[in-house]
Amino acid sequence: MRDRTPVERIQFLASHYVPPARVTPSIDFSSLADEDLEEALRTTSPLARVIWKQGPLESQDRSTALMRLAHVCYRSGVTPSMCRVIVVDADKRWGKYHLRGEAGQAEINKIVERAYRG
C-alpha cells in the first residue's frame, strides 16, 4: 500500500487532462474530377451495384438508400469522387435530390462526406 500513488496526486494530474480535438475531414468537391460511371461501378462491390441498380427496399426511403449506397462504396474502397458519381446517378433514377438544384447537390455532398468520415 505504501507504493501506491496518493489520490490527491492522481486528481491533480487528471485535472490537467484535455480531451483531443476531433478532426472531421471534409471533401472539396469543387476539385474532384468527373469520374466515369461505368468505371466507378466496376470499382465498387457487388452489393453497391445491387443497391444502385435495384433502388431502395420497400422498407427504406430514398435518403436512407442513398446513404447506404455511399457507405457501401466507402467500404469497397471507392474514391469519394467515384462514390459521388454513383450516388448522383442513383439519385437521378430514384428521384430525390436532383431536381433541387444546388441545394440538392449540397445534400448529395453531405451524404458522401458522412460516409467517408467513418
Residue pairs with C-beta under 8 A, 6 or more apart in sequence:
24 117
25 116
25 117
26 113
27 80
27 109
27 112
27 113
27 116
29 81
29 84
29 109
29 112
32 80
32 81
32 84
33 81
34 81
34 85
35 79
35 81
35 82
35 84
35 85
36 85
37 85
37 86
37 89
39 82
40 78
40 82
40 83
40 85
40 86
41 48
41 49
41 52
41 86
43 76
43 77
43 78
43 79
43 82
44 72
44 73
44 76
44 78
44 82
44 83
44 86
45 72
45 73
45 75
45 76
47 72
47 76
48 69
48 72
48 73
48 76
48 78
48 86
51 65
51 68
51 69
51 72
51 90
52 69
52 86
52 89
52 90
55 62
55 65
55 90
55 93
55 94
56 62
56 64
56 65
56 94
57 65
60 68
62 91
62 94
62 95
62 96
63 96
65 90
65 94
66 87
66 90
66 91
66 94
66 96
66 97
66 108
66 111
67 111
67 114
67 115
69 86
69 87
69 90
70 83
70 87
70 111
70 112
70 114
70 115
70 116
71 115
73 82
73 83
73 86
73 87
73 115
74 83
74 115
74 116
74 118
78 86
80 112
80 116
83 112
83 115
83 116
84 108
84 109
84 112
87 108
87 111
87 112
88 98
88 108
91 97
91 98
91 104
91 108
92 98
96 104
97 103
97 104
97 105
97 107
97 108
98 104
100 107
